[in-house]
Amino acid sequence: MFDVSRNITISFDHSKWDYSQLTDPNGFQWKVGITPFSNIQIVIGSWITYFVVIIGLKIFMKERTPFTLRVIVAAHNLFLCILSAIMFGYSVIDLFKRWQERGIGECFCTSDESSLKGRLFYITYIYYLSKFIELIDTVILVLKKKEIIFLHWYHHSIVILMVWSWLQDANMYASMGMIANTFIHIFMYYYYFVAVLGRSVWFKKYVTTGQIIQFSISFILSVPYLYYHFTKECQYGFSAFLFSICCNGSFLVLFIRFYQKAYKKKGKKD
């Protein structure tokens, strides 16, 4: 069970980090204090740094001309697009393999500690690390003097803790959320990539719709999760599941409101 309040101090010991885990997909196993960037202080520190940097940059940019950052933005979005495609592909393959070897119930939850390692968990770990990289999205917006809505910074910050909880609480159900999110991000970051190059894509207006569908599916899949959790008496994942459901509920409401506001304005302009 994950406990955010446990052993939280300002300082932490990173001398025991095993950096070989970064390059060992098949032998990977999440261990707080051993796995690089696994300490909860990293999450909290990233929040503090994130808000300080964003506020500082907004003050810095107040009287300055917006940066274009065309090459940097294109490279950033293309990298996240490709990374999302890789994470999506491997997680689909590995989750399907787990289904074949252990049954569909083990794709939702488990009590077998020996199964909580390997490439599927490594991909979830890389997914966790990618959420820190995605914070650069906000830095880019500030430097370009674009509006930063509540949905943007709230989603970018809280999702780091949510994915941390998946790994800490060994939530198998989270693999499906990762598959859905990386699939959407392939198209989202590709759109951002081509947009900065002055082009457009036909699926632009469906990206937000896809995100709304993604969060809705998480609630649909919670039904079989709860079935398997209680019938199999799973020992892992329930706390992270509850936290994720709360997060996804807030995301769903905020994305629906954003969608309605965006297309209501567009309708008036048309």
Order of alpha helices (4+ residues) and beta strands (2+ residues): alpha-alpha-alpha-alpha-alpha-alpha-alpha-alpha
